[in-house]
Amino acid sequence: MIKDFEDVCDKIKDTLQIELPALLNAINSEKGVTAPTDPLYLHNPVRYYLGGKSVDLQLQEAKPVCVIAPLPTVMEATDIQRGFAHEFESLEVRINARGNTEETVFRLLMRYGRAVKDVLRRNFHSGFFQEYEIVKSAEIQRADWDIGKVGDVFAGVYAVTIRVQLVQI
């Protein structure tokens, strides 16, 4: 049962854990990348967790980490006469990658981003939340990536921002 924004974040985390591995395998097959030693192989995230910017600390790891990060952007519109409030909350789904070249990291991030967005689109459209009165809508607002050099390797983060509209009765 979804009662608040924390529950929405948990639901997104759980769904990514269940569905992302199969989609990453499908993308690997589509791109002809079958060996885990291939630099363009999409590894399953080693961890999924709720957090903030701590994904930056994970860039040293060879395997990806998926972070569901609530953002401090709450807007509220209250209708006192009707007895409810609309809250708009945002979160980011971040996944990291690293490789020996900037191009490798860029390709990995594009593929991880594609997989994350596909899972979100299939599962978190407004209709998905119909059984939960509290969630009025959910939409992907933007996607972005950042790549830099960490020691002798390149590392990057792909982030998808989602806006969720909650109704508090």
C-alpha positions as a Markdown table, in Angstrom:
| # | Residue | x | y | z |
|---|---|---|---|---|
| 1 | Met | 0.0 | 0.0 | 0.0 |
| 2 | Ile | 1.4 | 3.4 | -1.0 |
| 3 | Lys | 0.7 | 6.0 | 1.7 |
| 4 | Asp | 3.4 | 8.6 | 1.1 |
| 5 | Phe | 6.4 | 9.6 | -1.0 |
| 6 | Glu | 8.7 | 7.2 | 0.8 |
| 7 | Asp | 6.4 | 4.4 | -0.3 |
| 8 | Val | 6.6 | 5.6 | -3.9 |
| 9 | Cys | 10.4 | 5.6 | -3.7 |
| 10 | Asp | 10.4 | 2.0 | -2.2 |
| 11 | Lys | 8.0 | 0.8 | -5.0 |
| 12 | Ile | 10.3 | 2.3 | -7.7 |
| 13 | Lys | 13.4 | 0.6 | -6.0 |
| 14 | Asp | 11.6 | -2.8 | -5.8 |
| 15 | Thr | 10.5 | -2.6 | -9.4 |
| 16 | Leu | 13.9 | -1.7 | -10.7 |
| 17 | Gln | 15.5 | -4.6 | -8.7 |
| 18 | Ile | 13.0 | -7.1 | -10.2 |
| 19 | Glu | 12.9 | -5.8 | -13.9 |
| 20 | Leu | 16.2 | -4.1 | -14.7 |
| 21 | Pro | 18.4 | -7.3 | -14.8 |
| 22 | Ala | 16.3 | -8.9 | -17.6 |
| 23 | Leu | 16.3 | -5.7 | -19.6 |
| 24 | Leu | 20.1 | -5.3 | -19.2 |
| 25 | Asn | 20.5 | -8.8 | -20.5 |
| 26 | Ala | 18.3 | -8.1 | -23.5 |
| 27 | Ile | 20.2 | -5.0 | -24.4 |
| 28 | Asn | 23.5 | -6.9 | -24.1 |
| 29 | Ser | 22.2 | -9.5 | -26.5 |
| 30 | Glu | 20.8 | -6.9 | -28.9 |
| 31 | Lys | 24.2 | -5.1 | -29.0 |
| 32 | Gly | 26.1 | -8.4 | -29.4 |
| 33 | Val | 27.8 | -8.1 | -26.0 |
| 34 | Thr | 27.8 | -11.5 | -24.3 |
| 35 | Ala | 31.0 | -11.7 | -22.2 |
| 36 | Pro | 31.1 | -10.0 | -18.8 |
| 37 | Thr | 34.7 | -9.1 | -19.5 |
| 38 | Asp | 33.6 | -6.9 | -22.5 |
| 39 | Pro | 34.0 | -3.2 | -21.6 |
| 40 | Leu | 30.5 | -2.5 | -23.0 |
| 41 | Tyr | 28.8 | -5.3 | -21.0 |
| 42 | Leu | 25.9 | -4.0 | -18.9 |
| 43 | His | 26.4 | -5.5 | -15.4 |
| 44 | Asn | 23.5 | -5.7 | -13.0 |
| 45 | Pro | 23.7 | -3.2 | -10.3 |
| 46 | Val | 25.4 | -4.7 | -7.2 |
| 47 | Arg | 23.1 | -2.6 | -4.9 |
| 48 | Tyr | 19.9 | -0.6 | -5.1 |
| 49 | Tyr | 19.2 | 1.8 | -2.3 |
| 50 | Leu | 17.5 | 5.0 | -1.2 |
| 51 | Gly | 20.1 | 7.8 | -0.8 |
| 52 | Gly | 21.4 | 11.1 | -1.8 |
| 53 | Lys | 24.5 | 12.0 | -3.6 |
| 54 | Ser | 26.4 | 9.0 | -2.2 |
| 55 | Val | 26.4 | 7.4 | -5.6 |
| 56 | Asp | 29.4 | 9.7 | -6.3 |
| 57 | Leu | 31.4 | 7.7 | -3.8 |
| 58 | Gln | 30.6 | 4.4 | -5.7 |
| 59 | Leu | 32.3 | 5.5 | -8.9 |
| 60 | Gln | 35.4 | 3.6 | -7.8 |
| 61 | Glu | 33.6 | 0.3 | -8.0 |
| 62 | Ala | 33.7 | -1.6 | -11.3 |
| 63 | Lys | 30.0 | -2.6 | -11.1 |
| 64 | Pro | 27.1 | -0.2 | -11.1 |
| 65 | Val | 25.1 | 0.9 | -8.2 |
| 66 | Cys | 21.5 | 2.2 | -8.5 |
| 67 | Val | 20.4 | 4.9 | -6.2 |
| 68 | Ile | 16.8 | 6.3 | -5.8 |
| 69 | Ala | 17.4 | 9.8 | -4.5 |
| 70 | Pro | 14.5 | 12.0 | -3.3 |
| 71 | Leu | 15.1 | 15.6 | -4.2 |
| 72 | Pro | 14.3 | 18.5 | -1.9 |
| 73 | Thr | 11.8 | 20.0 | -4.3 |
| 74 | Val | 8.3 | 20.0 | -2.8 |
| 75 | Met | 5.6 | 22.3 | -4.1 |
| 76 | Glu | 2.1 | 22.3 | -2.5 |
| 77 | Ala | -1.3 | 23.5 | -3.7 |
| 78 | Thr | -4.0 | 23.3 | -1.1 |
| 79 | Asp | -7.8 | 23.5 | -1.7 |
| 80 | Ile | -9.1 | 24.2 | 1.8 |
| 81 | Gln | -12.8 | 24.2 | 0.7 |
| 82 | Arg | -12.5 | 20.7 | -0.8 |
| 83 | Gly | -10.2 | 19.4 | 2.0 |
| 84 | Phe | -7.2 | 18.2 | 0.1 |
| 85 | Ala | -3.7 | 19.3 | -0.9 |
| 86 | His | -1.6 | 18.4 | -4.0 |
| 87 | Glu | 2.1 | 17.9 | -3.3 |
| 88 | Phe | 4.6 | 17.6 | -6.1 |
| 89 | Glu | 7.7 | 15.7 | -5.1 |
| 90 | Ser | 10.7 | 14.7 | -7.3 |
| 91 | Leu | 13.3 | 12.0 | -7.2 |
| 92 | Glu | 16.2 | 10.8 | -9.3 |
| 93 | Val | 17.1 | 7.3 | -10.3 |
| 94 | Arg | 20.9 | 7.3 | -10.7 |
| 95 | Ile | 23.1 | 4.6 | -12.0 |
| 96 | Asn | 26.9 | 4.7 | -12.4 |
| 97 | Ala | 29.3 | 3.3 | -14.9 |
| 98 | Arg | 33.1 | 3.3 | -15.4 |
| 99 | Gly | 35.5 | 2.4 | -18.2 |
| 100 | Asn | 38.9 | 3.0 | -19.7 |
| 101 | Thr | 37.7 | 5.6 | -22.2 |
| 102 | Glu | 35.1 | 8.4 | -22.2 |
| 103 | Glu | 33.4 | 6.9 | -25.2 |
| 104 | Thr | 32.9 | 3.5 | -23.4 |
| 105 | Val | 31.4 | 5.2 | -20.3 |
| 106 | Phe | 29.1 | 7.3 | -22.5 |
| 107 | Arg | 27.9 | 4.2 | -24.4 |
| 108 | Leu | 27.3 | 2.4 | -21.1 |
| 109 | Leu | 25.4 | 5.3 | -19.6 |
| 110 | Met | 23.2 | 5.6 | -22.7 |
| 111 | Arg | 22.4 | 1.9 | -22.5 |
| 112 | Tyr | 21.8 | 2.0 | -18.7 |
| 113 | Gly | 19.6 | 5.1 | -19.2 |
| 114 | Arg | 17.6 | 3.4 | -21.9 |
| 115 | Ala | 17.0 | 0.4 | -19.6 |
| 116 | Val | 16.0 | 2.5 | -16.6 |
| 117 | Lys | 13.6 | 4.7 | -18.6 |
| 118 | Asp | 12.0 | 1.6 | -20.2 |
| 119 | Val | 11.3 | 0.1 | -16.7 |
| 120 | Leu | 9.9 | 3.4 | -15.5 |
| 121 | Arg | 7.8 | 4.0 | -18.6 |
| 122 | Arg | 6.3 | 0.5 | -18.4 |
| 123 | Asn | 5.6 | 0.6 | -14.7 |
| 124 | Phe | 5.1 | 4.1 | -13.5 |
| 125 | His | 2.7 | 5.8 | -15.8 |
| 126 | Ser | -0.3 | 7.5 | -14.2 |
| 127 | Gly | -2.5 | 4.4 | -14.7 |
| 128 | Phe | -0.1 | 2.2 | -12.7 |
| 129 | Phe | -0.9 | 4.2 | -9.6 |
| 130 | Gln | -4.7 | 4.1 | -10.0 |
| 131 | Glu | -5.2 | 1.7 | -7.2 |
| 132 | Tyr | -3.4 | 4.1 | -4.9 |
| 133 | Glu | -5.6 | 7.1 | -4.3 |
| 134 | Ile | -2.7 | 9.2 | -3.0 |
| 135 | Val | -0.7 | 9.2 | -6.3 |
| 136 | Lys | -2.4 | 11.4 | -8.9 |
| 137 | Ser | 0.4 | 11.3 | -11.6 |
| 138 | Ala | 4.0 | 10.3 | -12.2 |
| 139 | Glu | 6.1 | 11.6 | -15.1 |
| 140 | Ile | 9.7 | 11.5 | -16.3 |
| 141 | Gln | 10.8 | 15.1 | -16.4 |
| 142 | Arg | 14.3 | 14.8 | -17.7 |
| 143 | Ala | 17.4 | 12.6 | -18.1 |
| 144 | Asp | 21.0 | 13.7 | -17.8 |
| 145 | Trp | 24.5 | 12.3 | -17.4 |
| 146 | Asp | 27.9 | 13.4 | -16.2 |
| 147 | Ile | 31.2 | 11.9 | -17.0 |
| 148 | Gly | 34.6 | 12.7 | -15.5 |
| 149 | Lys | 38.0 | 11.1 | -14.9 |
| 150 | Val | 38.6 | 9.3 | -11.6 |
| 151 | Gly | 42.2 | 8.3 | -11.3 |
| 152 | Asp | 43.2 | 6.4 | -14.4 |
| 153 | Val | 39.6 | 5.5 | -15.5 |
| 154 | Phe | 36.6 | 7.4 | -16.7 |
| 155 | Ala | 33.4 | 7.3 | -14.6 |
| 156 | Gly | 29.9 | 8.7 | -15.0 |
| 157 | Val | 26.4 | 8.8 | -13.6 |
| 158 | Tyr | 23.1 | 8.7 | -15.5 |
| 159 | Ala | 20.2 | 10.3 | -13.8 |
| 160 | Val | 16.5 | 10.2 | -14.6 |
| 161 | Thr | 14.3 | 12.8 | -12.8 |
| 162 | Ile | 10.7 | 11.8 | -12.0 |
| 163 | Arg | 8.0 | 14.1 | -10.7 |
| 164 | Val | 5.2 | 12.6 | -8.6 |
| 165 | Gln | 2.0 | 14.4 | -7.8 |
| 166 | Leu | 0.5 | 13.2 | -4.5 |
| 167 | Val | -3.0 | 14.0 | -3.2 |
| 168 | Gln | -3.3 | 14.4 | 0.6 |
| 169 | Ile | -6.9 | 14.0 | 1.7 |
